Amino acid sequence: MPNAPLPASASLLDRSLAAVWHPCTQMRHHLESGANALPLIPIVRGQGLWLYDDSGRRFLDGISSWWVNLFGHGNPRINAALRDQLDKLEHVILAGFTHEPVVELSERLSALTGGALGHAFYASDGASATEIALKMSYHYWQNTGHPAKRRYVCVAGSYHGETVGALAVTDVALFKDAYGPLTHPAYVVPSPDARLAQDGESAADVARRAARGLEALLAEEHEHIAALIVEPLIQCAGGMAMHDPEYLVQARALCDRYGVHLICDEIAVGFGRTGTFFAHEQAVVDGVPIRPDFLCLSKGITAGYLPLSVVLSSDAIYQAFLDERLARGFLHSHSYTGNPLACRAALATLDIFAGDDVIAANRATAAAFSELLRPLAEHPRVRHFRQRGMIWAADVDAADPSFGRRFYREALAREVLLRPLGNTLYFMPPYIATEADLAFLAERALQALDAALAAGDAAPSETTASPVFAA
Ligand SMILES: *Cc1c(COP(=O)(O)O)cnc(C)c1O
């Protein structure tokens, strides 16, 4: 049966349900009606922290639209930079050609790593950055005479994207279960998640314990291992699991000792989310931050304007690909590699960081929001309230399997967009949030929590809903 589009007179919602296959969604949940329905919301405009729908309702974006929108919607400075770029050059092939925005962006990202990661390879999304880092690591070992090094190590609960290669190093059942048989199996090492602390252990102790698990694997298998991939400080999609920087210090030392690359996936946590520009900067040895061999960035890189990702790598990696032979080069490409508009949006984003001293300003914002969230942190049904930089999370004691969905609905009814991961509530507000915005967010979240818990406690037998939100 052909799928005829709905007439233009139909509502945006109905046209979307007929023609758009939405991400990370069981579409049936949008088609249901009644109390259990999950409404699809047609957004027509965004301004600052607010999203507006086609009937004039508004929603405060408490998750920066899947963690990308650092400086709110409709940011005047990024808008102006893009308008300027649009009149100069919208796109050019990056094989054989170059342009000012891609050069300047590469230089500035390199400088932000203290020059340690001076070679920038671009793609358009996070999963592709993961793929690139994995391929580059493997190819490096091929080029340098270690053909047996072809396996990867990831951390329990990790998330590195959902393409088939990235899924191989992702350890989230909801994503992995359906496609596991397609993937090249990776080694999974213990998580340094601070919630795993046993009798009197500190977060750093948990990190050291997890590192011993990593060491045991590397000691045994390093000749077959190309790289370890980690999400520094916070495993976001896996449930906002936070760990002590000590894990990164140990991982760096172990990778050096056993000749294994360290890939830091800062796709979610880069660009100031954890309180430093890059999360791995908080892992310091003798006053100097550790550096990975590969650094993957995306999400916040254009502050939510255009798809862009990049893998930064060290000079040692880059040098191993220089050769007369074509096949020794990194023959990987994406059509939109280094798109000038996307690079320009990223440059405007970096300008805001520098001009507004965003990292310092976020410290005050974070302190204020932590204070405002105190009633939620002390709620009798909340466990493991945690915060690092501009991320807050807490686990809710709810046996009801549809808690996340109920909370999401209750929050929307109170003009707030928050999307729990299973029973984990989290906040990732845009950095421009004012104290008034944050007070609104905290108050409405608490109300939504009580409403969702009350509804779930009253109807515990309602089990039709799976944990809808995986990310
Ligand atoms: C979102 C995310 C990815 C994947 O990025 P996409 O742009 O969604 O493909 C990879 N790693 C981490 C840590 C992420 O949060």
The ligand as an SDF file (V2000), in Angstrom:
LIG
                    3D

 15 15  0  0  0  0  0  0  0  0999 V2000
   25.4820   11.0220   21.8700 C   0  0  0  0  0  0  0  0  0  0  0  0
   26.7270   10.2650   22.0650 C   0  0  0  0  0  0  0  0  0  0  0  0
   27.3370    9.5770   21.0220 C   0  0  0  0  0  0  0  0  0  0  0  0
   26.7290    9.4500   19.6580 C   0  0  0  0  0  0  0  0  0  0  0  0
   26.5340   10.6880   19.0390 O   0  0  0  0  0  0  0  0  0  0  0  0
   25.4410   10.8110   17.8640 P   0  0  0  0  0  0  0  0  0  0  0  0
   25.6430   12.1700   17.3250 O   0  0  0  0  0  0  0  0  0  0  0  0
   24.1110   10.6400   18.5440 O   0  0  0  0  0  0  0  0  0  0  0  0
   25.7270    9.7190   16.9020 O   0  0  0  0  0  0  0  0  0  0  0  0
   28.5320    8.9280   21.2820 C   0  0  0  0  0  0  0  0  0  0  0  0
   29.0960    8.9760   22.4910 N   0  0  0  0  0  0  0  0  0  0  0  0
   28.5380    9.6450   23.5220 C   0  0  0  0  0  0  0  0  0  0  0  0
   29.2460    9.6800   24.8370 C   0  0  0  0  0  0  0  0  0  0  0  0
   27.3280   10.2940   23.3480 C   0  0  0  0  0  0  0  0  0  0  0  0
   26.7400   10.9080   24.3750 O   0  0  0  0  0  0  0  0  0  0  0  0
  1  2  1  0
  2  3  1  0
  2 14  2  0
  3  4  1  0
  3 10  2  0
  4  5  1  0
  5  6  1  0
  6  7  2  0
  6  8  1  0
  6  9  1  0
 10 11  1  0
 11 12  2  0
 12 13  1  0
 12 14  1  0
 14 15  1  0
M  END
$$$$
